[in-house]
Amino acid sequence: QVQLVEAGGGSVQAGGSLRLSCLASGSIASPNIMGWYRQAPGKSRELVATITSNSVTNYEDSVKGRFTISRDNAKKTVYLQMDSLKPEDTAVYYCRVQDLVRYTISWGRGTQVTVSS
């Protein structure tokens, strides 16, 4: 079973930057998709960005050009570099791993990101 631990959340002012990381423990087959989702108060959880095991990326429109997802397969870690943060980016950010061989999905517990104006 895969366990995911996020780190790097915090509070910043608008225009600032944060870097999230998510360390996976356990066996992850390849191919797989690692990604970041977020959930703001009173809203549904939404996709932020994903990256496949061969580094194909996908971004939600509102974060394109501001956020960058990357991964280190040797460290089983996925990162989310968030620049030019806006108050509307405030949410709990969750790491997700989708194992495309075993058809499993694992979630982290989330890390809070708060952006003040």
Secondary structure, DSSP 4 states (H G I P E B T S, - for coil): --EEEEE--EEEETT--EEEEEEEES---SSEEEEEEEE-TTS--EEEEEEETT--EEE-GGGTTTEEEEEETTTTEEEEEE-S--GGG-EEEEEEEEETTTTEEEE---EEEEEE-
